[in-house]
Amino acid sequence: MTLISRKVDYALLILSHLHREAAGASAREIADCYGLSRAFVANILKELCQKGFVTSYRGVRGGYVLQRPAEAITLAGLMDALEDQFHLAECNKIEPEEACSLTSICPVRGPLAEVHRRVREVLRSVNLAELFSPGGLAPIQLGLSRCSTEVPVY
């Protein structure tokens, strides 16, 4: 199981391309740039257009541009728009009793709900401009520590 689906992963790639190309780009240009199927890129762009992330323009140099700045789009917002809303566990859904018969007595349901809340908080706090910046997100921004690359001596 992955947290980010293939569709969201490729949507991020496409949106990062459009973020760098302020004048916009066509589905063909994007597909050729990354060696992807044009139909696949066109389908994702169509959905991104329908969901309000990009705007299409016609003409000889037709293509797509970001509808709003990458700073205004959160990772959670993109994921929720393209997929069913992310849930860490089935019992984190609105109707948990339908997902599991042990919901009322489960000792880990509450702690899992808290982990789910924290993950959603992080996803809501990350905007696409941060993901698309050359250095990416610093680990400290996500509440993580930097790992040492040194090998311990025993």
N, C-alpha and C positions, 0 to 999 in steps of 0.2 A: 504494500500500500504506500502510495506517495501522497504527500500533502498537496503538491502542485501537480495538476493533471497535465497531460501532454498538450492539450488545447491551451491552457493558461501559460504553459512554458513557451510555446510558440507565439502566443499573443504578446508575451513580454518581449520576445526577440523582435517581433514586428514593431511594437510600440517604441522600443529603444532605437530602432532604425529611423522611425519617423521623428523621434525626439532629436536625433542628430541631424536629420535632413529637414530643416525648418520649411523649405519650399515644398516638401512633400515627396512622395515616390509612388510609383505604380506597383501593382501586385507583381508584375513581371520583373521589375527592377529588384524588388525585395526577394523574390524567389530565386532569381539568378545570383544575387549577392551571397545567399546562404546555401545554394544548391538544393532548394526545396521544390516540391511540386507547385506549379503555378495555381492549379485548382485548389490545393490545400490552403495556400496563402490567401487566395481570393475568397474562400469560404470563411476563413477567420476574419479577414478584413470586412466582409459583409456583416458578420455578427458584431464586430467591434463598432461598425457604423450604426447598426440597429440599436445597440446598447448605449450609444452616445459617447464613445471614446474617440472615434475618428469621424472625419467628414470627407465625403468623396467629391471630386470635382471632375467635370467632363472636359473634353476638348483634345486637341492634338497632344498636349502634355498632361492629360488627365491622370488622376491618381488620388492619393489620400494624404491628409494632414491630421495632426492631432486636433481634436475639437476643443480640448482644454489643456492647460499646461500639465506636464508630468508631475509637478509639485502638488497639483490638485487631485491626483488619483492615488488612492491607497492600494496596497497589495490586497488587502481584504476586500475592498470594493470591486477590484477586477475579478478576483476569485469568485465572489458571490454573484457577479453579473454573468459570468461565463459557465459556472457550474452550480449545482445545488449548494446551498450554504454548507460550509465545512463544519463537520461535527467530529470531535475527537473520538467519541463512542456513540453507539446507537442510543444510549440512555440520556445523551445530551440534547436529543431532539425535543421538539415541543410536546409530543405525545410519547413519553418514555415507556409507559405501560404497554404500548403496542409493540415495542422493540424487545422487551425482555420480561419474563414472568417473575424475575427476582428483584425487580426495581425497588419494591417497598422494603426489602430486607438487606439489600446489597451494601456491604461495608465500604466499598470503594467508589460508590457512585458520587458521593459528595466530594472526595478528593479529586476524582477525575473531572468533575464539573469545574473545580477551581483551576486545574491545569488547563482545561479548555478555555476558561475565561482569560487566563494569562496569555495563552497562545494567540487568541483573538485580539487581545490588547496589543501585542507586538505587531501582528499583521495590520491592524488599523493605524499603528504609529509609523509604519514605513511607507513613504510615498515613492512613486516610480522614479522621480528625479534622483533620489538617493541611490536607488538600485543602478541607475544608468550612469552615475558619476564615475569618472575614471578609477578612483580608488575604491568604489563601492562603499558599503557600510562598514564602519569600524566595529570590531567585535564588542567594544565597550558600549556602543549605542544600543545593542540588543541585550545588555546586561550580562554579557559573556566575558570571560577573561581571555587574554591572549595565551596561546599554548606555547610552551617552550619547545624549541626544536632541538635542544641539546639532549644528548643521550645521557641518562644518569649513570654515574660510576658507582659500582657496588663494591 
